[in-house]
Amino acid sequence: MRLLLTTYHQAFLTHGGGETELRQLAELINDLGVRADIYGPSSKRLSFYDAVIHFSAHGGGEQLLAEVKAAGTPVILLPNFNFFDLQHTARGVVQRHLDLADLVILRTEQERALCVEHFAIAPERTAVVPAGISAAFGRPVEENLFKSAYGLEQFILWVGQIEEGKQQLRAIEALQDGDIPLVFIGGHRDKAYYDRCRAAAGENVRFLPYVQPNSEILRSAVQSCDAYIELGLDYPGFSSLEVALAGRPMVLNDHPWSREVLGNAPVYVENDTPQAIRAAMKQALAGKGAGELVERMKALHVQPKPTQQLLELVEELCKGRK
């Protein structure tokens, strides 16, 4: 089987979690003995491939998919869309992507239910494949590697792009006067919001640049943090799964995605106030939930199992088309 991985054309102008996932998926598919190329100057002509896996339902991608559809090549869509936001302004664009897809892959049953309920798509054209993470986050790295590199004894960690929807400013306002430093790892899409975060941050808040995914220094940061935090309006990123595999406690906004994937192990923030964030962090720093999700992550989310599940669905689709 030969697969072409595509996304909307401006995606790689700013690298984030989705772009990282796309590259990692190509590597995993190739490691499993199936050829996977990322669309670009070095990819083959469309007729060379058995199917196209498209990342995102961002505007512009549907034009590419229309060409693929017209050529008769099966389309598998990983929409990476927030189906929990029922007021999203891009519903029309998302619907056009769904119309062009032969199979739509969601990460949770709740996302699948919302997709079918609020968009025009037959349930049999959807499937759930759990989000996949590297097993490396469960393997110990050199002791104190991250702490030594940045002169830290204790720290609270947040990994991901700094942008207004992620609400890093809430964490800064609540935790910057605490005894334990708050460390952000990741770049920023919105410079104005990033500047607001920097202006509000005291000496106890650190901003570190983009760190290579799965790198030893990132794994060390995840494994050695005293607690992890994410307070975005959307559901948390894959970093929360990596933290869960590493057995570290975490503080999250209460969200249906988090409840389905992570259960009751995280400490969920009760409301938007700094007091509530500090109270939740106090529980996490005391160890609430630490280690509870390790076996669950191994069973459902550690690669290559999720990618194998995806490939089985793609192969079944291709056989049905033939």
C-alpha positions as CSV (number, residue, x, y, z in Angstrom):
1,M,0.0,0.0,0.0
2,R,1.2,3.5,-0.9
3,L,-0.1,6.6,0.8
4,L,0.1,10.3,0.2
5,L,-0.2,12.6,3.2
6,T,-1.5,16.1,2.5
7,T,-2.6,19.3,4.4
8,Y,-3.6,22.8,3.5
9,H,-0.8,24.7,1.7
10,Q,0.1,27.3,4.4
11,A,0.3,24.9,7.3
12,F,4.1,24.7,7.5
13,L,4.5,28.5,7.7
14,T,4.1,28.1,11.4
15,H,5.0,24.7,12.9
16,G,2.7,23.4,15.6
17,G,1.3,20.2,17.0
18,G,-0.6,19.3,13.8
19,E,2.5,19.7,11.6
20,T,4.6,17.6,14.0
21,E,1.9,14.9,14.0
22,L,1.9,14.8,10.2
23,R,5.6,14.3,9.9
24,Q,5.6,11.7,12.7
25,L,2.8,9.8,11.1
26,A,4.7,9.5,7.8
27,E,7.7,8.1,9.7
28,L,5.5,5.6,11.6
29,I,3.7,4.4,8.5
30,N,7.0,3.8,6.7
31,D,8.4,2.0,9.8
32,L,5.4,-0.4,9.6
33,G,6.3,-1.3,6.0
34,V,3.8,0.9,4.2
35,R,5.1,3.7,1.9
36,A,4.0,7.2,3.0
37,D,5.1,10.4,1.3
38,I,4.3,13.9,2.3
39,Y,2.8,15.9,-0.6
40,G,5.4,18.2,-2.2
41,P,8.0,18.4,-4.9
42,S,9.5,15.1,-4.0
43,S,6.2,13.1,-4.0
44,K,5.1,11.0,-6.9
45,R,2.1,11.7,-9.2
46,L,-1.3,11.0,-7.7
47,S,-1.9,7.8,-9.6
48,F,1.1,6.2,-7.8
49,Y,-0.8,6.2,-4.5
50,D,-3.6,4.0,-3.2
51,A,-5.1,6.6,-1.0
52,V,-4.6,10.1,0.4
53,I,-4.6,10.9,4.1
54,H,-5.4,14.6,4.6
55,F,-4.7,16.5,7.8
56,S,-7.0,19.3,9.0
57,A,-10.2,20.9,7.7
58,H,-8.6,24.3,7.4
59,G,-9.8,26.4,4.4
60,G,-7.9,25.8,1.2
61,G,-7.4,22.1,1.7
62,E,-10.8,21.2,0.1
63,Q,-9.5,22.5,-3.3
64,L,-6.7,19.9,-3.2
65,L,-9.1,17.2,-2.1
66,A,-11.5,18.0,-4.9
67,E,-8.7,17.2,-7.4
68,V,-8.0,13.9,-5.5
69,K,-11.7,13.0,-5.5
70,A,-12.0,13.7,-9.2
71,A,-9.1,11.3,-9.9
72,G,-10.9,8.5,-8.0
73,T,-8.4,8.2,-5.2
74,P,-9.8,7.4,-1.8
75,V,-9.6,10.3,0.8
76,I,-9.1,9.7,4.5
77,L,-9.6,12.9,6.5
78,L,-8.1,13.6,10.0
79,P,-10.0,16.9,10.5
80,N,-8.1,18.2,13.6
81,F,-11.2,20.3,14.1
82,N,-12.8,21.4,17.4
83,F,-16.2,19.7,17.2
84,F,-16.9,20.8,20.7
85,D,-17.2,24.4,19.6
86,L,-20.8,24.5,18.3
87,Q,-20.4,28.2,17.3
88,H,-17.4,27.8,15.1
89,T,-17.4,30.1,12.1
90,A,-15.8,27.6,9.7
91,R,-18.6,25.1,9.7
92,G,-19.1,25.5,5.9
93,V,-15.5,24.8,5.2
94,V,-15.5,21.8,7.5
95,Q,-18.6,20.4,5.8
96,R,-17.0,20.7,2.4
97,H,-14.0,18.6,3.7
98,L,-16.4,16.0,5.1
99,D,-18.2,15.8,1.8
100,L,-15.0,15.0,0.0
101,A,-13.8,12.4,2.5
102,D,-14.5,8.6,2.1
103,L,-13.5,8.1,5.7
104,V,-13.3,10.6,8.6
105,I,-11.0,9.7,11.5
106,L,-11.9,11.1,15.0
107,R,-9.8,10.8,18.2
108,T,-12.7,10.2,20.7
109,E,-16.2,8.8,20.7
110,Q,-17.4,12.2,21.9
111,E,-15.9,13.9,18.8
112,R,-17.5,11.3,16.6
113,A,-20.9,11.8,18.1
114,L,-20.7,15.6,17.7
115,C,-19.5,15.3,14.1
116,V,-22.4,13.1,13.1
117,E,-24.9,15.2,15.1
118,H,-23.9,18.6,13.8
119,F,-22.7,17.9,10.3
120,A,-24.1,16.1,7.3
121,I,-22.2,12.8,7.3
122,A,-23.3,9.2,7.6
123,P,-22.0,7.5,10.8
124,E,-20.5,4.6,8.7
125,R,-18.1,7.1,7.1
126,T,-16.6,7.9,10.5
127,A,-14.3,5.9,12.8
128,V,-12.4,6.5,16.0
129,V,-8.6,6.0,16.3
130,P,-7.0,7.1,19.6
131,A,-4.4,9.8,19.5
132,G,-0.9,8.2,19.4
133,I,2.2,9.2,21.3
134,S,5.8,7.9,21.5
135,A,6.7,5.2,24.0
136,A,9.9,7.2,24.7
137,F,8.1,9.4,27.2
138,G,7.7,6.3,29.5
139,R,11.4,5.5,29.3
140,P,13.7,7.3,31.8
141,V,16.3,9.7,30.4
142,E,19.4,11.0,32.1
143,E,18.6,12.1,35.6
144,N,18.1,15.9,36.0
145,L,19.0,16.6,32.4
146,F,16.4,19.4,31.9
147,K,16.8,20.8,35.4
148,S,20.6,21.1,35.1
149,A,20.3,22.7,31.7
150,Y,18.1,25.5,33.0
151,G,19.1,25.7,36.6
152,L,15.9,24.5,38.1
153,E,15.2,22.5,41.2
154,Q,11.4,22.4,40.9
155,F,9.1,23.6,38.1
156,I,5.6,23.5,36.7
157,L,5.4,22.8,33.0
158,W,3.3,23.8,30.0
159,V,4.1,22.6,26.5
160,G,2.6,24.1,23.4
161,Q,2.1,27.2,21.2
162,I,1.4,30.4,23.1
163,E,-1.9,31.8,21.8
164,E,-5.0,33.4,23.3
165,G,-7.2,30.4,23.0
166,K,-4.8,28.4,25.1
167,Q,-5.1,30.9,28.0
168,Q,-1.5,30.9,29.2
169,L,-2.1,34.3,30.7
170,R,-4.5,32.8,33.2
171,A,-1.8,30.5,34.5
172,I,0.7,33.3,34.7
173,E,-1.6,35.5,36.7
174,A,-2.4,32.7,39.1
175,L,1.0,31.1,39.6
176,Q,3.7,33.7,39.0
177,D,4.0,34.6,42.7
178,G,4.3,31.0,43.8
179,D,7.4,29.3,45.1
180,I,7.8,27.0,42.1
181,P,8.8,28.4,38.7
182,L,6.3,28.1,35.8
183,V,8.0,27.1,32.5
184,F,6.5,27.4,29.0
185,I,8.0,25.4,26.2
186,G,7.0,26.3,22.6
187,G,6.8,29.1,20.1
188,H,3.9,31.5,19.5
189,R,1.5,32.2,16.7
190,D,0.1,35.5,18.1
191,K,2.9,37.9,18.9
192,A,0.6,40.4,20.5
193,Y,-0.7,37.8,23.0
194,Y,2.8,36.5,23.6
195,D,3.9,40.0,24.4
196,R,1.0,40.3,26.9
197,C,2.2,37.1,28.6
198,R,5.8,38.3,28.8
199,A,4.7,41.7,30.2
200,A,2.6,40.0,32.9
201,A,5.2,37.5,33.8
202,G,7.5,38.0,36.8
203,E,10.9,36.4,37.4
204,N,9.3,33.1,38.3
205,V,8.0,32.5,34.8
206,R,10.3,31.3,32.0
207,F,9.6,31.1,28.3
208,L,11.7,28.5,26.4
209,P,11.7,28.2,22.6
210,Y,10.5,25.4,20.5
211,V,12.0,22.1,21.5
212,Q,12.3,19.1,19.1
213,P,9.4,16.7,19.6
214,N,10.5,13.4,21.3
215,S,13.9,14.8,22.0
216,E,15.7,13.8,25.1
217,I,15.6,17.3,26.6
218,L,11.8,17.5,26.1
219,R,11.3,14.0,27.6
220,S,13.4,15.1,30.5
221,A,11.2,18.2,31.0
222,V,8.1,16.1,31.0
223,Q,9.4,13.4,33.3
224,S,10.9,15.7,35.9
225,C,8.2,18.4,36.2
226,D,6.5,18.6,39.6
227,A,3.2,19.2,37.8
228,Y,1.9,19.9,34.3
229,I,-0.8,22.5,33.4
230,E,-2.9,23.3,30.4
231,L,-5.9,25.7,30.6
232,G,-7.0,26.1,26.9
233,L,-10.6,26.6,25.9
234,D,-10.0,23.7,23.5
235,Y,-9.2,20.2,24.7
236,P,-5.5,19.7,25.7
237,G,-2.8,18.7,23.3
238,F,-1.0,15.4,22.9
239,S,1.5,16.7,25.5
240,S,-1.1,15.8,28.2
241,L,-0.9,12.2,27.0
242,E,2.9,12.2,27.1
243,V,2.7,13.6,30.7
244,A,0.2,10.9,31.6
245,L,2.6,8.2,30.2
246,A,5.4,9.7,32.3
247,G,3.2,9.5,35.4
248,R,3.3,13.1,36.3
249,P,0.3,14.9,37.9
250,M,-1.5,17.5,35.8
251,V,-4.0,20.4,36.1
252,L,-6.5,20.8,33.2
253,N,-9.7,22.6,32.4
254,D,-12.7,20.3,32.7
255,H,-13.5,19.2,29.2
256,P,-15.5,16.1,27.8
257,W,-12.4,15.1,25.7
258,S,-10.2,15.1,28.8
259,R,-12.8,13.1,30.8
260,E,-13.0,10.4,28.1
261,V,-9.3,10.1,27.5
262,L,-7.8,10.8,30.9
263,G,-10.7,10.1,33.3
264,N,-10.6,11.5,36.8
265,A,-6.8,11.3,37.2
266,P,-6.1,15.0,36.4
267,V,-7.0,17.8,38.8
268,Y,-9.7,19.7,37.0
269,V,-10.0,23.5,37.6
270,E,-13.4,24.3,39.1
271,N,-13.7,27.9,37.6
272,D,-11.7,30.7,35.9
273,T,-10.4,32.4,39.0
274,P,-6.7,32.5,40.1
275,Q,-7.8,31.0,43.4
276,A,-9.3,28.0,41.7
277,I,-6.1,27.5,39.6
278,R,-3.9,27.7,42.7
279,A,-6.1,25.3,44.6
280,A,-6.0,22.8,41.8
281,M,-2.2,23.2,41.5
282,K,-1.8,22.6,45.2
283,Q,-3.5,19.2,44.8
284,A,-1.3,18.3,41.8
285,L,1.9,19.3,43.6
286,A,0.8,17.0,46.4
287,G,0.8,14.1,43.9
288,K,-2.9,13.7,43.1
289,G,-3.3,11.4,40.0
290,A,0.5,10.7,39.7
291,G,1.1,7.4,37.9
292,E,-2.6,6.5,37.6
293,L,-2.7,6.7,33.8
294,V,0.5,5.0,32.8
295,E,-1.0,1.6,31.9
296,R,-3.9,3.2,30.2
297,M,-1.6,5.2,27.9
298,K,0.4,2.0,27.1
299,A,-2.7,0.1,26.2
300,L,-4.4,2.7,24.0
301,H,-2.2,5.5,23.0
302,V,1.5,4.3,22.6
303,Q,2.7,4.0,19.1
304,P,2.6,2.1,16.8
305,K,-0.7,0.6,17.9
306,P,-2.9,3.7,16.9
307,T,-1.1,3.9,13.5
308,Q,-1.7,0.2,12.9
309,Q,-5.4,0.7,13.6
310,L,-5.4,3.6,11.1
311,L,-3.7,1.5,8.4
312,E,-6.2,-1.4,8.9
313,L,-9.1,1.0,8.2
314,V,-7.3,2.5,5.2
315,E,-6.6,-1.0,3.8
316,E,-10.2,-2.0,4.3
317,L,-11.4,1.1,2.5
318,C,-9.0,0.6,-0.4
319,K,-10.1,-3.1,-0.8
320,G,-13.7,-2.1,-0.8
321,R,-13.1,0.5,-3.5
322,K,-11.3,-2.0,-5.7
